[in-house]
Amino acid sequence: MMVAVGLVSCQPSTLDEAQTAVKDLLNDPQSAQFKEMETPSTGVACGEVNSKNAMGGYSDYTPFVFVSDRAKPRPVAEDRGVHFYSLDGAREYFRVSEQYGCAAPGAWIQFKASMEKIGHKFAVE
């Protein structure tokens, strides 16, 4: 019984899995800074990451959704389970976020309205 408990505790947490998967996709993995990390359901992690770009400077936090092999169903388009979203990809981010429990229903509509209020025009609707 003690061995089984030890084996379970050795498994990486979803947050650890997500950070490892995200870092694997970055130019400078050691510079990764994470914030707003949450795990709304088994095998799913959401958050934002900032890291140094090819020029050696930080750009800005980019939202992501991570879906591990333990979470089903997975979106079709995937790269090691990590899904990054730009500002123009915000609608898709909120759709996937809602699907996995990271964002509240209707969050896209509220976000879009607030961004349009300050003058942003979305290229993708």
Stockholm file with secondary structure:
# STOCKHOLM 1.0

chainA/1-125         MMVAVGLVSCQPSTLDEAQTAVKDLLNDPQSAQFKEMETPSTGVACGEVNSKNAMGGYSDYTPFVFVSDRAKPRPVAEDRGVHFYSLDGAREYFRVSEQYGCAAPGAWIQFKASMEKIGHKFAVE
#=GR chainA/1-125 SS CHHHHHHHHHSCCHHHHHHHHHHTTSSSGGGCEEEEEEEEETTEEEEEEECBCTTSSBCCCEEEEEECTTSSSCCSSCBTTEEECCGGGHHHHHHHHHHHTSSCTTHHHHHHHHHHHTTCCCSCC
#=GC SS_cons         CHHHHHHHHHSCCHHHHHHHHHHTTSSSGGGCEEEEEEEEETTEEEEEEECBCTTSSBCCCEEEEEECTTSSSCCSSCBTTEEECCGGGHHHHHHHHHHHTSSCTTHHHHHHHHHHHTTCCCSCC
//
